[in-house]
Amino acid sequence: MIDLHAHSNNSDGKDTPTELVENAAKANVSVLAITDHDTTAGWQEAINAGSRFGVRIIPGIEVSTRQAIGNHRSISVHILAYLPDPKNAALLAELEKTRSSRINRAKKMVELLQEDYPITWEQVLAELPEGATIGRPAIADALVTAGIVPNRSDAFTSILHSKSRYYVSDHSVSTVEAISLIRTAGGVSVIAHPLIDFPPGANLQDLPAEFFAELISAGLNGIEIDHRAVPAAAKPWLRQLALKHDLIITGSSDYHGVDGKENRLGENSTSEKMLQRILDQATGFEPPL
């Protein structure tokens, strides 16, 4: 089984890279991509664990981006970068800029939360290993530890959702620029869980075809279609789009740990053929055998 999207505690997962790989082995996942947000910090530990537990590791990054749609709004877009050069200066600089912005954003959110809840910045930092990419999940975990909410999911639905008064946006590179950076670094770019905010029952004519056309023109390599958050009504449209442009199609769990999200390792998978296309196109980093 091939699962190409999973997180460790180097970003917003609950497992260490070693625990992540061990849990993948228990779930009969034979190939696993570690794709922490905006960091490569967990790669080597995951590779080492992979050799011990018999799991082939595909190192990757989930890159935070933002892209304009029309003239009046922009949307958050996550791009999975598989096997880029982890020492590429341009990509590293952009990732560092994003991580710094995440820290400032998280501090501002904590300041807003402190007006109503007993939570401190130190409590948030205590939820993460040193150097991990910080985001809303760490704040959610701090709220759980403080007894304010029962679990991470409840924190997001009740306090930390994007329409909340505590929500603060952060810097993200444009999606088109991110695709270019990934390509220059020898990586393969796949849009993660597209259309997760597509309204239920919406007309398929409302799907943002021009948005996808712009990303494909920029060099997007693939689409993560088999993911629990991708609307069922949109999947056939996305498959046709991928076939039309000969894009890679992936499926994955987006696992964040047993206590992170409901997503479970191996619940969606990628075919061997599509994995091979990623391996054939990537030139930035040689994956372990």
N, C-alpha and C positions, 0 to 999 in steps of 0.2 A: 504494500500500500504506500502511496506517495502523497505526502501532505506538505504543501509548499507555503504555509503561512502559520507561524507560531511565535509566541513571545516568551521571553524569559524575564527575570526581575531586573535585567539591565534596562528595561523600559517599563511597561505596565503589566507584565506577567507576574505571577506569584511564585513560579518555580525558578530555582537557579538553572543555568544552562545544563548542568549535569542532571538535575532532577527532571528537566524537560525531556532530555534524551532518554533517560531511563523510563519515564512514563510513556514516551513514544514507542519504545521497544515492547512494553507491556500491552500496548494497544495494537500490536502487530503492524506498526508503521515501519517500513524498511528504509524509506527515504524521507528525510525531514529537512525543511528549510527553517532556519532561525532568522526571523525578520523583525528584530526590535526596532522601535521608532528612532530614526535619525542617529543610529549608533552601530558600530561594529564590535563593541566591547565584549560581547559574549561569544564571538566566533570561535576563538581558540579553545575555550573550555568545552564548547559544544562538540568541536571536532575531536578533542581528546576523549570525551565521553562516548562519542559515536564509535570510536575504535574499540572501546570496552564493551559496549552493549550491542554491537552489530547493526548500527543504524548509520546509513550514509547521510552525511550532513551537506546541505546546499546552503552556504552562507549568503545571507541577503540583508536588506535594509528595507523598512517601510518608511518611505520618505514623505514628510508632511509638505503638502503643496496647496496652493490656492489658485483658482482659475476663474477669469471673468466669463460670465454668461450674459450675453446681450450687453446693454449699455448701463444697466443700473444695479447689477449685483454680481457677486462672486461666490463661489462655493469651495468648501474644503474638499480636496482630492488627495487620496493616499496612493502613492505609486510604489509598488514592490520592485526593488532593484536586486536582481539576482547576479551574484558573482562579479560585482564591480571591483576594481582595484582599490583595496582599503587604504592605500597610501596616495591616491590621486589628490593632488593639492586643491584643485577647484572644488571637487565634491566634498572634501573634508572641511573646507572653509565654509561652505554653505550649510553643512550639517551643524557645525559649531555655532553659526549664527542662529540657526533654528533652536538649538538647545539653550542658548543664552536667552533667547526670547521666551522660551518656555518657562525658564526660571523666573524672569520678571513678571510674566503673566500669572504664574502660580502665586507669587508673593502678593500681587494685587488682589487675587481672588481670596486669599487667606485674610487679607486686611478687611475686605468686604464682609467675609463670613464672621469675623471677630465682632462685628457690630451686633450679631444675634446669637452666636454660638461660642462656647468655650474651646477654642482651637488655636494652636500656635504654629508658627513656621517650623519650630523645632520638632513638633509632633509629626508634621508632614515629612520632614527629612528622615525621621526615625523609621519610616515605612519603606525606605529604599536603601540598597547598598550604595556605598560611596561611588560617585561618578555615574550613576544610572540616569537615564533620560527622564526628567520629571514631567508629569502631566496631571490631568484631572484625576486619574485613578489613584495616585498617591494621596491626593486630598480626600478622595472618597474613603480610602483605607484609614486615614487618620480620623475621619468622622465615625467610622465603625469602631475603631479602637477606643474612642472617647465615649462610646455608647449613645451617640446622637442618632445613628441610623443602624438598622440590623445587619445590612450587608452592602457591598459595593453597588450592586444593581439598584437598590433602593435609593442610595445616595444620588445616583444619576437621574432617576425619575422624579425625585422629590426636591432636590436642592441644586444639583450641578448641571441640569440640562441647559441647552444653548439659549433658551429664552429666559433663564433665571436672571435675577438682578445681580447675582454673584458672578455671572459668566463674564469673562474677559477674553477677547480674541488675541491672537499672537501673530508674529511674523511667520510667513511661509513663502518659500520661493514659488514663482509661477510654475504651473504644471508643465508647460511647454519648455521652460528653461530646465526644469528638473530632468525631463526626458533627455534633453541634449547633454546635460552633465553626466547622466548615467551612461549614455552611449559613449561619450568621450572617455569615460573611465572603464570602458570595456564590458559594461554590464548589460543586462537584458531587462527592459522595463515592462511591467504588467500593471494595469490599473486594478487596484484592490476594491473588492465589493462595490462595484458601480451601482448607482441608482438606488442606494439604500433609503434615500428620502423621497423616492417616487411615490406619490400619493396612491393609496389603494383605490382601485376602481377608476383611476385616471385614464384618459384616452391615450392609446399608444401613439397617436399622432403627436402627442405632447413630448415624446422622448426627444432629448436634445441632440439631434443628429449632427448639427453643425459643431457642437462641442466635441463629439467624438471624432468628427472629420478633422478638426484642428489638431487633436492629439495624434491621430494616425499620420497626418502630414508631417508632424514634428518627429516622427520615428517611433511611436509607441509599438512595442513588440507583441503585446498580448492583453487579454482580458480575463480576470478572475470571475468566472460565471457561476460555478458551482460553490456557492457560499450561502449559508443560512440566511443572511441579511439581504441578498439580492432578490427583489420581488419576482415571484413565479411568473407573473404576466410579462415581465421584461426579458426573461431568459431566452425565449425563442428569437426575439428581436436581436438580442446581443449575439446569439450564435450565428444568425444570418450575417450580421455585420462582420463577425470574425472570419467567417468563411469567405465572404466577399473580398476581404482584404488580406486573406491568408495569415491571420493573426494566430498566435498561440492561445489556446484555451486551457485555463487551469481550474482546479477545484481544491479547496483546502478548508481547514477547520477554523483558523484564526484563534487558536487555543491560547488562553491566558492563565491557565492553571485551574486546578480543581475548584478553588474558591474565587477565581477571577471572573469568569463568565460561564454561561451555560455551555458554550461551545466545547466539544469533546474531540480529542485527537482522532483523526481518521474518519470523521463523520462525512467529509467530502474528500475526494481524491483526484489526482491528476494522472492521466494515462502515461505509460512509458514513452509513447511516441512524442507527446508534448514535452516531457522532461528532456528527452534527447534533443529536441529542437532548441531548448534553452541552453543545454550544454554545448551544442554545436555553434551557437551564436555568441556565447560569452567568451571574451578574451581577457578579462581583467584579473581573474583569480582562478587558479586551478583547483577544482573541488577534490576532496579526498575520494579515493576509490572505495 
